[in-house]
Each structure stands twice: as C-alpha cells, then as structure tokens.
Amino acid sequence: MPNFQLNGLDHVAIRVKDLELSSQWYVETLGLKKVQLDKWGAYPIFLLSGKTGVALFPLNKDEQEAPQSAIDHFAFNISNESFEKAMEQFNALGVPFQFKDHFYFHSIYLTDPDGHIVELTTLKVDEKEVY
C-alpha cells in the first residue's frame, strides 16, 4: 500500500484533429473553462471543471485519424439538478446524446468532434450504497 493518497482525477489527455474546434465544443457544450498557458504555447489546451478536465493535444502530423486508444470514455460528475438541465440544453441545441440508467447512477453519453466519448454522471441513490 502506498504511503501517499491521491486527491482525484486531474485531467485526461486526448489528441484531436482541430484544437480550436474541439476546445470550442467543450466550452459551448459542457461549459468547461478554457485555460491556455502562455509559456506552453499553442498546446496543451486545458478545459476544466474546477481543477479537473481534459487536456487537448494535436494529432501527430503522420496520423490521418484519431489514434486508437485504450481510453473507453471519461466522465464528469454532475448534480441531479444539473443533469436534468444538461439534457434539456442538449435537446434544445440539437446535441446528440444517449441516456443510460445504471441503477446507482444515471449517465448521459456524448461524442466530441474527434469521437471521444464523454460521460456526465449523477448519483441516484444514497452515496452510502456506493461509496
């Protein structure tokens, strides 16, 4: 057992075809905050919810399509109230999503411009049943 404790997920790094298109999608669709630090140059671009989020990197020049990855999806936690509001907003904007009832959690699955699966998830039972 380690003699240290992790604080939680910091970020997931993904490679995208178009940095601006992808950053715009995450800002406009999920409301993430765009952070681009001067000393790092054009990338990575961080898109954050609090201190957690996604770091965007460009595809390598020799890659024609998004690389195959072991990442199935990444998830952001959201309150029950915000979950309902998100579905309403996505419907109003015509943003395609899939709802899934995972008994303990409800989830919305979206696909970003490069095909990465993004999940918004909310707890539907007393947290003592899960945590």
C-alpha positions as CSV (number, residue, x, y, z in Angstrom):
1,M,0.0,0.0,0.0
2,P,1.4,3.4,-0.9
3,N,2.3,5.9,1.8
4,F,0.5,8.7,-0.1
5,Q,-3.0,9.5,-1.1
6,L,-4.3,10.6,-4.5
7,N,-6.7,13.6,-4.4
8,G,-8.7,12.6,-7.5
9,L,-8.6,12.8,-11.3
10,D,-6.7,15.8,-12.6
11,H,-7.1,15.5,-16.4
12,V,-7.4,13.2,-19.3
13,A,-5.1,14.0,-22.3
14,I,-6.6,13.4,-25.7
15,R,-5.3,14.0,-29.2
16,V,-7.6,15.9,-31.6
17,K,-7.7,16.9,-35.3
18,D,-8.6,20.6,-34.7
19,L,-7.6,22.2,-31.3
20,E,-9.9,25.2,-31.8
21,L,-13.0,23.2,-32.9
22,S,-12.5,20.7,-30.0
23,S,-11.9,23.4,-27.4
24,Q,-15.0,25.3,-28.7
25,W,-17.1,22.1,-28.4
26,Y,-16.1,21.5,-24.8
27,V,-16.7,25.2,-23.8
28,E,-20.0,25.6,-25.6
29,T,-21.4,22.0,-25.0
30,L,-20.2,21.3,-21.5
31,G,-19.4,24.7,-20.2
32,L,-15.8,23.9,-19.4
33,K,-13.3,26.7,-18.8
34,K,-10.6,27.1,-21.4
35,V,-7.1,27.5,-20.0
36,Q,-4.2,28.1,-22.3
37,L,-0.9,29.0,-20.5
38,D,1.4,31.4,-22.3
39,K,4.7,29.5,-21.5
40,W,3.4,26.3,-23.0
41,G,2.5,27.8,-26.4
42,A,-0.4,26.6,-28.6
43,Y,-0.9,23.4,-26.6
44,P,-2.0,21.7,-24.5
45,I,-5.3,23.5,-24.1
46,F,-6.9,22.6,-20.8
47,L,-10.7,22.5,-20.5
48,L,-11.6,22.5,-16.8
49,S,-14.5,21.9,-14.4
50,G,-12.9,23.2,-11.3
51,K,-9.5,21.6,-11.2
52,T,-10.5,18.5,-13.3
53,G,-10.8,18.3,-17.0
54,V,-9.4,17.4,-20.4
55,A,-6.1,18.4,-22.0
56,L,-6.1,18.7,-25.8
57,F,-3.1,17.9,-27.9
58,P,-2.9,17.9,-31.7
59,L,-2.7,14.7,-33.6
60,N,0.8,13.8,-34.7
61,K,1.5,15.0,-38.3
62,D,1.7,11.5,-39.7
63,E,-1.6,10.4,-38.2
64,Q,-4.6,10.8,-40.5
65,E,-7.2,9.9,-38.0
66,A,-7.6,10.0,-34.2
67,P,-5.3,7.3,-32.8
68,Q,-6.6,4.1,-31.3
69,S,-6.7,4.4,-27.6
70,A,-7.2,2.3,-24.5
71,I,-9.5,5.1,-23.2
72,D,-13.1,4.0,-23.5
73,H,-14.5,7.2,-22.2
74,F,-14.1,9.8,-19.4
75,A,-16.7,11.1,-17.0
76,F,-17.6,14.3,-15.2
77,N,-19.7,14.1,-12.1
78,I,-22.8,16.3,-12.1
79,S,-25.6,17.0,-9.6
80,N,-29.1,15.6,-10.3
81,E,-30.5,19.1,-10.9
82,S,-27.7,19.9,-13.4
83,F,-28.1,16.5,-15.1
84,E,-31.8,17.4,-16.0
85,K,-30.8,20.9,-17.1
86,A,-28.0,19.4,-19.3
87,M,-30.4,17.1,-21.1
88,E,-32.8,20.0,-21.7
89,Q,-30.0,22.1,-23.1
90,F,-28.7,19.3,-25.3
91,N,-32.2,18.7,-26.7
92,A,-32.7,22.4,-27.3
93,L,-29.4,22.7,-29.1
94,G,-29.8,19.5,-31.1
95,V,-26.7,18.0,-29.4
96,P,-27.0,14.2,-29.8
97,F,-26.6,12.2,-26.6
98,Q,-27.6,8.8,-25.1
99,F,-29.2,8.4,-21.7
100,K,-28.4,5.3,-19.6
101,D,-29.9,4.2,-16.3
102,H,-27.1,2.4,-14.4
103,F,-29.4,1.9,-11.4
104,Y,-27.0,3.6,-8.9
105,F,-26.2,6.3,-11.4
106,H,-27.8,8.0,-14.4
107,S,-25.5,8.9,-17.3
108,I,-25.5,11.0,-20.4
109,Y,-23.0,10.0,-23.2
110,L,-21.9,12.5,-25.8
111,T,-19.3,12.3,-28.5
112,D,-16.9,15.1,-29.1
113,P,-15.7,16.2,-32.6
114,D,-13.0,13.6,-32.6
115,G,-15.2,10.7,-31.5
116,H,-14.1,10.7,-27.8
117,I,-17.0,9.5,-25.6
118,V,-17.7,12.0,-22.8
119,E,-20.0,10.9,-19.9
120,L,-21.9,13.1,-17.5
121,T,-22.9,11.1,-14.5
122,T,-25.1,11.7,-11.4
123,L,-25.7,9.5,-8.3
124,K,-29.3,8.4,-7.9
125,V,-29.1,6.5,-4.6
126,D,-27.8,7.3,-1.2
127,E,-24.0,7.6,-1.5
128,K,-23.5,5.0,1.3
129,E,-24.8,2.4,-1.1
130,V,-21.9,3.1,-3.5
131,Y,-19.1,4.7,-1.5
